[in-house]
């Protein structure tokens, strides 16, 4: 099979969609009879062609990207440039290669795949922001994007989401589609738990490498933690990323007088997070809305009990291994933190269950499901 794969973001650019693409490619690289041409963004605004994996060729397009590790600071013009230049490159590639299908992964949504459907069928993978209504920040763009999405999805061979919740949101744009759900995975060999004796001596909480953007709800985590810290001074909260909400969150920390207890590590490399994450006692991500968080899956794989809001496919990852709190409920977060702090045995048993759940959600399973879709298209 030969596939033309589109993805605006790829690490270090981007968030969940970029990381998911990278992990899928690691599994696709093992397939002897699979060849992929991948069109993505250039981080230095120069056109480049390179072989990143044995059977995957990267075509990096200049799109005016200014920050190599921040998808959320990109402007619509960057994504428009990506769409236009990927359209031109696709003409060149289809004249020289016979593709079985194209696969568009994430924002800005698959217009190029639609325009070339006369040449090859296509799959659309929805990740979150590419679903109208998902991110309030893009609300004014969704007015124009929604009818275009309806059209793109209508002619796709398959439309894939990563959670039941995202599927329900997608149905508000187009209900005449049988959506496929392929959840994110996690590399359980890289994200591994530690014994209790190897954890931080001070009771420690984290949201992992979660970006500091409004929809992650980190202000409610900080508020809940601040109340807990007023009772348990030997506690800390560590955030290992940055984002547009960083200054607001630092201001909140000062107002709540927990500056010494809340640590902002800044952007932290994945390998460093892999070594730090299992040392924490619990993970909390109070998202306002979510697709399927990679940070949550990484926490599960590291054997941490979790506190989550009822969003982002949480029904598939909370199985007596943590607590669900209401959205914007800092009091609920405080209550669950305190409960886990007081009950060490409960923490440990929940952590073991988290690891078992993660072991069933590896990237190989996600890759196999995509390969099945590819084969169905080729054989049809």
C-alpha positions in Angstrom: 0.0 0.0 0.0 1.1 3.5 -0.7 -0.5 6.3 1.3 -0.4 10.1 1.1 -0.6 11.3 4.7 -1.3 14.9 5.7 -0.5 16.4 9.1 0.0 20.1 9.7 1.7 19.4 13.1 4.5 17.0 13.9 6.8 17.1 17.0 8.2 19.5 18.1 5.3 21.4 16.5 2.0 20.8 18.1 0.2 18.8 20.7 -1.9 15.6 20.7 -2.3 15.2 17.0 1.4 15.6 16.3 2.3 13.1 19.1 -0.3 10.7 17.9 1.1 10.9 14.3 4.6 10.2 15.6 3.6 7.2 17.6 1.6 5.7 14.7 4.5 6.2 12.4 6.7 4.2 14.7 4.3 1.3 14.3 3.8 1.8 10.6 7.5 1.7 10.1 7.4 -2.1 10.9 5.1 -2.8 8.0 7.0 -4.3 5.1 4.5 -3.5 2.4 3.4 0.0 3.6 4.8 3.2 2.1 3.9 6.7 3.3 4.5 10.1 1.9 3.9 12.6 4.7 3.2 16.3 4.0 3.7 18.5 7.1 5.0 21.9 8.2 8.7 23.0 8.1 10.0 24.3 11.3 12.5 26.6 9.7 10.4 27.8 6.8 12.4 25.9 4.2 11.0 23.2 1.9 12.7 19.9 2.7 12.4 16.2 1.8 13.8 13.6 4.1 13.4 10.0 5.2 12.5 9.9 8.9 11.5 6.3 9.0 12.5 3.4 6.7 9.3 3.5 4.7 8.0 7.1 5.4 9.2 10.1 3.4 8.6 13.6 5.0 7.8 16.6 2.8 8.1 19.7 5.0 6.4 22.8 3.7 7.1 26.4 4.7 4.0 27.7 6.3 5.2 30.7 8.3 5.5 28.8 11.5 7.1 31.0 14.2 7.3 28.8 17.2 8.6 25.3 16.7 6.9 23.8 19.8 3.6 25.7 20.1 0.7 24.7 17.9 -1.7 26.9 19.8 0.1 30.1 18.9 -0.2 29.4 15.2 -2.5 31.7 13.2 -5.1 30.7 10.6 -2.8 32.1 7.9 -0.3 29.4 8.7 -2.9 26.7 8.2 -4.1 28.4 5.0 -0.6 28.4 3.7 -0.2 24.7 4.6 -3.4 23.9 2.8 -2.5 25.8 -0.3 1.1 24.5 -0.5 0.1 20.9 0.2 -2.5 21.2 -2.6 0.3 22.2 -5.0 2.6 19.5 -3.8 -0.1 16.9 -4.1 -0.4 17.6 -7.8 3.3 16.9 -8.2 3.2 13.7 -6.1 0.1 12.2 -7.7 1.6 12.6 -11.2 4.6 10.6 -10.1 3.1 8.0 -7.7 0.1 5.8 -7.6 -1.5 6.2 -4.2 -4.1 3.8 -2.7 -5.6 6.5 -0.5 -4.9 9.7 1.4 -5.2 10.2 5.2 -5.7 13.6 6.7 -4.8 13.8 10.4 -6.1 16.7 12.5 -6.5 20.4 11.8 -6.9 22.2 9.3 -9.3 19.5 8.2 -8.8 17.6 4.9 -9.8 20.0 2.1 -6.9 18.8 -0.1 -8.1 15.2 0.3 -11.6 16.2 -0.8 -10.2 18.0 -3.9 -8.2 14.9 -4.9 -11.0 12.4 -4.3 -11.2 11.8 -8.0 -7.7 10.4 -7.8 -7.8 8.4 -4.5 -10.2 7.7 -1.6 -9.5 9.3 1.8 -9.8 9.0 5.5 -10.2 11.9 7.9 -9.0 11.6 11.5 -10.7 14.1 13.9 -8.6 15.1 16.9 -10.5 17.9 18.6 -10.0 21.4 17.3 -10.9 20.3 13.8 -14.4 19.6 15.0 -16.7 22.7 14.9 -17.6 23.8 18.4 -14.6 22.1 20.2 -12.5 25.2 20.9 -14.2 28.5 21.7 -11.0 30.3 20.6 -11.9 29.3 17.0 -15.6 30.0 17.3 -15.7 32.8 14.6 -13.8 30.5 12.1 -16.2 27.6 12.8 -19.0 29.6 11.1 -17.2 29.1 7.8 -15.5 25.8 8.7 -18.6 23.9 9.7 -20.3 23.6 6.2 -16.9 22.8 4.7 -16.3 20.1 7.3 -19.8 18.6 6.5 -18.8 18.3 2.9 -15.3 16.9 3.5 -16.6 14.2 5.9 -19.5 13.3 3.6 -17.2 12.1 0.9 -14.6 10.4 3.1 -14.4 6.6 3.1 -14.0 6.7 6.9 -14.2 9.5 9.5 -12.3 8.6 12.7 -12.6 10.2 16.1 -10.6 9.4 19.3 -13.5 9.3 21.8 -17.3 8.9 22.2 -17.6 12.5 23.3 -15.8 13.8 20.2 -18.1 11.6 18.1 -21.2 13.2 19.7 -19.8 16.7 19.0 -19.0 15.7 15.4 -22.6 14.6 14.9 -23.7 18.2 15.4 -21.9 19.0 12.1 -22.9 15.8 10.2 -25.2 13.1 11.5 -25.3 11.1 8.3 -21.9 9.4 9.0 -21.0 6.2 10.8 -18.0 7.4 12.7 -15.2 5.1 13.7 -13.5 5.5 17.1 -9.8 4.7 17.4 -8.5 5.9 20.7 -5.1 7.2 21.4 -2.5 4.8 22.7 0.5 5.0 25.0 4.0 3.5 24.8 4.0 1.3 28.0 7.7 0.6 27.6 8.6 4.2 27.8 6.1 5.3 30.4 6.7 3.0 33.4 5.7 3.0 37.1 8.0 3.2 40.1 7.8 1.7 43.5 6.4 3.8 46.3 9.8 4.2 47.8 11.1 5.9 44.7 8.5 8.6 44.6 9.0 12.2 45.8 9.3 12.4 49.6 6.9 15.4 49.6 3.3 14.6 48.5 3.3 15.7 44.9 0.7 16.3 42.3 1.0 17.0 38.5 -0.8 17.5 35.3 2.1 16.1 33.4 3.1 17.9 30.2 -0.4 19.4 29.7 -0.3 22.7 27.9 -1.4 25.8 29.8 -4.4 26.7 27.7 -7.9 27.7 28.9 -9.7 24.5 28.1 -7.4 22.4 30.3 -8.9 24.0 33.4 -5.6 24.2 35.3 -6.9 27.2 37.3 -9.3 24.9 39.1 -6.5 22.5 39.9 -4.5 25.3 41.4 -7.4 26.5 43.4 -8.2 23.0 44.7 -4.5 22.4 45.5 -4.2 25.8 47.3 -6.9 24.8 49.7 -5.3 21.4 50.2 -1.8 23.0 50.7 -3.2 25.2 53.4 -3.8 22.0 55.4 -0.8 20.0 54.2 2.2 22.2 53.9 4.4 19.3 52.8 2.8 19.2 49.4 3.6 20.5 45.9 2.1 20.9 42.5 4.3 20.7 39.4 3.3 21.9 35.9 5.7 20.9 33.1 4.8 23.0 30.1 3.8 26.5 29.1 1.1 28.2 27.0 -1.1 31.3 26.6 -2.5 30.9 30.2 1.0 30.8 31.9 0.9 34.4 33.1 -2.6 34.2 34.4 -1.8 31.0 36.2 1.3 32.5 37.8 -0.8 35.5 38.9 -3.4 33.2 40.4 -0.6 31.3 42.3 0.6 34.6 43.8 -2.9 35.7 44.8 -3.5 32.4 46.5 -0.1 32.6 48.3 1.2 29.2 47.1 4.1 30.5 45.1 6.6 28.3 46.9 4.4 25.1 46.5 3.4 25.5 42.8 6.4 24.8 40.5 6.3 25.9 36.9 9.0 23.8 35.1 8.4 25.4 31.7 8.5 23.3 28.5 10.0 20.0 29.4 11.3 17.4 27.0 9.4 14.2 26.7 12.3 12.1 27.9 12.5 14.2 31.0 8.8 13.9 31.7 9.1 10.2 31.3 11.6 10.1 34.2 9.7 12.6 36.4 6.1 11.6 36.0 6.2 8.2 37.8 7.7 10.0 40.8 4.4 11.8 41.6 1.7 10.6 43.8 -1.3 11.5 41.7 -2.3 13.2 38.4 -5.1 15.7 37.9 -6.4 17.2 34.7 -9.7 19.1 35.1 -10.3 19.9 31.4 -13.3 21.9 30.3 -13.5 19.8 27.2 -11.1 17.2 25.7 -10.6 14.7 23.0 -8.5 11.9 24.4 -5.6 13.3 26.3 -2.1 11.8 25.8 -1.1 13.2 29.1 -3.8 11.2 30.9 -2.7 8.0 29.2 0.9 8.6 30.1 -0.1 9.1 33.7 -2.1 5.8 33.6 0.9 4.0 32.1 3.1 5.4 34.9 0.8 3.9 37.5 -0.7 7.1 38.9 -4.2 7.5 40.3 -6.1 10.2 38.4 -8.6 13.0 39.1 -10.4 13.9 35.9 -13.5 15.8 34.7 -16.2 14.0 32.8 -14.8 14.8 29.4 -12.5 13.3 26.8 -13.6 9.7 26.8 -13.2 9.5 30.6 -15.7 6.6 30.8 -13.1 4.4 29.1 -10.2 5.3 31.4 -11.7 5.6 34.9 -12.2 2.1 36.2 -11.7 2.3 40.0 -8.4 3.9 39.3 -9.3 7.5 40.2 -12.1 10.0 40.6 -14.3 12.0 38.3 -15.2 15.6 39.4 -17.5 18.2 37.9 -16.1 20.7 35.4 -14.8 23.9 37.2 -15.1 22.2 40.6 -12.1 23.2 42.5 -13.8 22.1 45.8 -14.3 18.6 44.4 -10.6 18.5 43.3 -9.6 19.5 46.9 -11.8 16.8 48.3 -10.3 14.0 46.1 -6.7 15.1 46.6 -7.3 15.0 50.4 -8.9 11.6 50.1 -5.9 10.1 48.2 -3.4 11.8 50.5 -4.9 10.2 53.5 -5.3 6.7 52.1 -2.0 5.4 50.9 -3.3 1.9 50.2 -6.1 3.4 48.0 -3.5 5.4 46.0 -1.4 2.4 45.4 -4.3 0.1 44.4 -5.7 2.8 42.0 -2.2 3.2 40.6 -2.0 -0.5 39.8 -5.4 -0.4 38.1 -4.2 2.6 36.0 -1.3 0.7 34.7 -3.5 -2.3 33.7 -5.8 0.0 31.8 -2.8 1.6 30.0 -1.5 -1.8 29.0 -4.7 -2.3 27.0 -4.4 1.0 25.2 -1.1 0.7 23.4 -0.2 2.4 20.0 0.1 -0.9 18.3 -3.6 -1.5 18.7 -4.4 1.9 17.3 -2.1 1.3 14.4 -3.6 -2.1 13.7 -7.1 -0.5 13.5 -5.9 2.1 11.0 -4.2 -0.6 9.0 -7.5 -2.5 8.9 -9.3 0.6 7.5 -6.5 1.0 4.9 -7.0 -2.6 3.8 -10.7 -2.3 3.6 -10.3 0.7 1.2 -7.7 -1.1 -1.0 -9.8 -4.3 -1.2 -13.1 -2.5 -2.0 
